[in-house]
């Protein structure tokens, strides 16, 4: 007989990078509770060098959600943050549904592949919270698709789309997803270079 109480017992993730991620969030929690700016800390996230330069680390999340650490412990915050970002990612998928006029079956397939593909599931279980920028990816790609149709839009809208692409990539960066940020930036440059040579 399965022990359901043990299954749903509160646990703190400590596998791989999760231990350092919890320490990173504990720095935020301490800073918020004591109303001080965490300029320096001996902790760092991931395998980044421990240079005592807290706000200089690109792999640490600077997103507005960290203020929730004033009310929750680090593990509970990670779950709440995941739910928030999952919801944002779902809204991004709805943008794709509208643009490409996807049917319900196609949308379900997109939703499942996007949220539960092996690459992302493996990464988030090992590297934890700084993978949250993944959920902003639908917005970034959606704006890229809008920009690729630039022949049919006005100059003002082109500027607006460019700003939205920058905002989406900046939000990815603020989640601490430095690797995904670099990939998106490279993709954006490649798309623009290809359009330049094709035209």
DODO-700015 format. One record per residue (C-alpha): residue in three letters; x negated, y, z. Coordinates in steps of 0.5 Angstrom, whole numbers. Layout:
! DODO-700015
node type ALA | east X | north Y | up Z $
...
END
This chain:
! DODO-700015
node type UNK | east 0 | north 0 | up 0 $
node type UNK | east -3 | north 7 | up -2 $
node type UNK | east -5 | north 12 | up 3 $
node type UNK | east -1 | north 18 | up 1 $
node type UNK | east -3 | north 22 | up 7 $
node type UNK | east -11 | north 21 | up 5 $
node type UNK | east -9 | north 22 | up -2 $
node type UNK | east -6 | north 29 | up 0 $
node type UNK | east -11 | north 31 | up 5 $
node type UNK | east -14 | north 38 | up 5 $
node type UNK | east -21 | north 37 | up 2 $
node type UNK | east -27 | north 42 | up 0 $
node type UNK | east -30 | north 40 | up -7 $
node type UNK | east -38 | north 40 | up -6 $
node type UNK | east -39 | north 36 | up -12 $
node type UNK | east -45 | north 39 | up -17 $
node type UNK | east -44 | north 47 | up -17 $
node type UNK | east -38 | north 47 | up -13 $
node type UNK | east -42 | north 48 | up -6 $
node type UNK | east -46 | north 54 | up -9 $
node type UNK | east -39 | north 57 | up -12 $
node type UNK | east -36 | north 56 | up -5 $
node type UNK | east -42 | north 60 | up -2 $
node type UNK | east -41 | north 65 | up -7 $
node type UNK | east -34 | north 66 | up -5 $
node type UNK | east -36 | north 66 | up 2 $
node type UNK | east -40 | north 72 | up 1 $
node type UNK | east -34 | north 76 | up -2 $
node type UNK | east -30 | north 74 | up 3 $
node type UNK | east -35 | north 76 | up 8 $
node type UNK | east -35 | north 83 | up 5 $
node type UNK | east -28 | north 84 | up 4 $
node type UNK | east -27 | north 82 | up 11 $
node type UNK | east -32 | north 87 | up 14 $
node type UNK | east -31 | north 92 | up 8 $
node type UNK | east -38 | north 92 | up 6 $
node type UNK | east -41 | north 92 | up -2 $
node type UNK | east -45 | north 85 | up -3 $
node type UNK | east -51 | north 88 | up -6 $
node type UNK | east -55 | north 83 | up -4 $
node type UNK | east -54 | north 76 | up -1 $
node type UNK | east -59 | north 70 | up -1 $
node type UNK | east -54 | north 66 | up -4 $
node type UNK | east -52 | north 65 | up -12 $
node type UNK | east -48 | north 61 | up -16 $
node type UNK | east -50 | north 55 | up -20 $
node type UNK | east -57 | north 54 | up -22 $
node type UNK | east -59 | north 61 | up -22 $
node type UNK | east -65 | north 64 | up -19 $
node type UNK | east -64 | north 66 | up -12 $
node type UNK | east -67 | north 73 | up -13 $
node type UNK | east -63 | north 76 | up -7 $
node type UNK | east -59 | north 81 | up -12 $
node type UNK | east -52 | north 79 | up -12 $
node type UNK | east -49 | north 84 | up -16 $
node type UNK | east -54 | north 83 | up -21 $
node type UNK | east -52 | north 76 | up -23 $
node type UNK | east -48 | north 75 | up -29 $
node type UNK | east -45 | north 68 | up -27 $
node type UNK | east -41 | north 71 | up -21 $
node type UNK | east -34 | north 72 | up -22 $
node type UNK | east -32 | north 80 | up -21 $
node type UNK | east -25 | north 79 | up -23 $
node type UNK | east -19 | north 82 | up -19 $
node type UNK | east -17 | north 76 | up -16 $
node type UNK | east -23 | north 76 | up -11 $
node type UNK | east -19 | north 80 | up -7 $
node type UNK | east -14 | north 74 | up -5 $
node type UNK | east -20 | north 72 | up -1 $
node type UNK | east -18 | north 77 | up 4 $
node type UNK | east -12 | north 72 | up 6 $
node type UNK | east -15 | north 65 | up 4 $
node type UNK | east -21 | north 60 | up 5 $
node type UNK | east -25 | north 59 | up -1 $
node type UNK | east -22 | north 52 | up -3 $
node type UNK | east -15 | north 55 | up -3 $
node type UNK | east -17 | north 61 | up -7 $
node type UNK | east -20 | north 56 | up -12 $
node type UNK | east -13 | north 53 | up -13 $
node type UNK | east -9 | north 59 | up -13 $
node type UNK | east -14 | north 62 | up -18 $
node type UNK | east -13 | north 56 | up -23 $
node type UNK | east -6 | north 57 | up -23 $
node type UNK | east -6 | north 64 | up -24 $
node type UNK | east -11 | north 63 | up -30 $
node type UNK | east -7 | north 57 | up -33 $
node type UNK | east -1 | north 61 | up -33 $
node type UNK | east -5 | north 67 | up -37 $
node type UNK | east -8 | north 61 | up -42 $
node type UNK | east -1 | north 59 | up -43 $
node type UNK | east 2 | north 66 | up -45 $
node type UNK | east -4 | north 66 | up -50 $
node type UNK | east -2 | north 59 | up -53 $
node type UNK | east 5 | north 63 | up -54 $
node type UNK | east 2 | north 68 | up -58 $
node type UNK | east -1 | north 63 | up -62 $
node type UNK | east 6 | north 60 | up -63 $
node type UNK | east 9 | north 66 | up -65 $
node type UNK | east 4 | north 68 | up -70 $
node type UNK | east 3 | north 61 | up -73 $
node type UNK | east 11 | north 60 | up -72 $
node type UNK | east 9 | north 53 | up -69 $
node type UNK | east 15 | north 48 | up -68 $
node type UNK | east 16 | north 45 | up -61 $
node type UNK | east 12 | north 39 | up -62 $
node type UNK | east 6 | north 43 | up -65 $
node type UNK | east 6 | north 47 | up -59 $
node type UNK | east 6 | north 42 | up -54 $
node type UNK | east 1 | north 38 | up -58 $
node type UNK | east -3 | north 45 | up -58 $
node type UNK | east -2 | north 46 | up -50 $
node type UNK | east -4 | north 39 | up -49 $
node type UNK | east -10 | north 39 | up -53 $
node type UNK | east -12 | north 46 | up -50 $
node type UNK | east -11 | north 45 | up -43 $
node type UNK | east -13 | north 38 | up -42 $
node type UNK | east -19 | north 36 | up -47 $
node type UNK | east -24 | north 32 | up -44 $
node type UNK | east -30 | north 38 | up -45 $
node type UNK | east -26 | north 43 | up -41 $
node type UNK | east -24 | north 38 | up -36 $
node type UNK | east -31 | north 35 | up -35 $
node type UNK | east -34 | north 42 | up -34 $
node type UNK | east -29 | north 45 | up -29 $
node type UNK | east -30 | north 39 | up -25 $
node type UNK | east -37 | north 40 | up -25 $
node type UNK | east -38 | north 47 | up -25 $
node type UNK | east -32 | north 50 | up -22 $
node type UNK | east -29 | north 57 | up -22 $
node type UNK | east -34 | north 60 | up -27 $
node type UNK | east -31 | north 56 | up -32 $
node type UNK | east -24 | north 60 | up -31 $
node type UNK | east -26 | north 65 | up -37 $
node type UNK | east -24 | north 59 | up -42 $
node type UNK | east -16 | north 61 | up -40 $
node type UNK | east -18 | north 68 | up -44 $
node type UNK | east -20 | north 64 | up -50 $
node type UNK | east -13 | north 64 | up -54 $
node type UNK | east -13 | north 72 | up -53 $
node type UNK | east -20 | north 73 | up -56 $
node type UNK | east -18 | north 68 | up -62 $
node type UNK | east -11 | north 71 | up -63 $
node type UNK | east -14 | north 78 | up -64 $
node type UNK | east -20 | north 75 | up -68 $
node type UNK | east -14 | north 72 | up -73 $
node type UNK | east -11 | north 79 | up -73 $
node type UNK | east -17 | north 82 | up -75 $
node type UNK | east -18 | north 77 | up -80 $
node type UNK | east -12 | north 80 | up -84 $
node type UNK | east -15 | north 87 | up -84 $
node type UNK | east -13 | north 88 | up -91 $
node type UNK | east -6 | north 89 | up -89 $
node type UNK | east -6 | north 93 | up -83 $
node type UNK | east -7 | north 101 | up -82 $
node type UNK | east -14 | north 104 | up -80 $
node type UNK | east -11 | north 105 | up -73 $
node type UNK | east -9 | north 98 | up -72 $
node type UNK | east -16 | north 96 | up -74 $
node type UNK | east -19 | north 100 | up -68 $
node type UNK | east -14 | north 98 | up -63 $
node type UNK | east -15 | north 90 | up -65 $
node type UNK | east -23 | north 92 | up -64 $
node type UNK | east -21 | north 94 | up -57 $
node type UNK | east -17 | north 88 | up -55 $
node type UNK | east -23 | north 84 | up -58 $
node type UNK | east -27 | north 87 | up -53 $
node type UNK | east -23 | north 87 | up -47 $
node type UNK | east -21 | north 80 | up -48 $
node type UNK | east -29 | north 78 | up -48 $
node type UNK | east -30 | north 83 | up -42 $
node type UNK | east -25 | north 79 | up -38 $
node type UNK | east -28 | north 73 | up -40 $
node type UNK | east -35 | north 76 | up -37 $
node type UNK | east -32 | north 78 | up -31 $
node type UNK | east -29 | north 71 | up -29 $
node type UNK | east -37 | north 69 | up -29 $
node type UNK | east -36 | north 65 | up -36 $
node type UNK | east -43 | north 68 | up -38 $
node type UNK | east -44 | north 62 | up -43 $
node type UNK | east -37 | north 62 | up -46 $
node type UNK | east -38 | north 70 | up -47 $
node type UNK | east -44 | north 69 | up -51 $
node type UNK | east -41 | north 64 | up -55 $
node type UNK | east -35 | north 69 | up -56 $
node type UNK | east -40 | north 74 | up -58 $
node type UNK | east -44 | north 70 | up -63 $
node type UNK | east -37 | north 68 | up -66 $
node type UNK | east -35 | north 75 | up -67 $
node type UNK | east -41 | north 77 | up -70 $
node type UNK | east -41 | north 71 | up -75 $
node type UNK | east -34 | north 73 | up -77 $
node type UNK | east -36 | north 80 | up -78 $
node type UNK | east -42 | north 78 | up -82 $
node type UNK | east -39 | north 73 | up -86 $
node type UNK | east -33 | north 78 | up -88 $
node type UNK | east -39 | north 83 | up -90 $
node type UNK | east -42 | north 78 | up -95 $
node type UNK | east -35 | north 76 | up -98 $
node type UNK | east -33 | north 83 | up -99 $
END
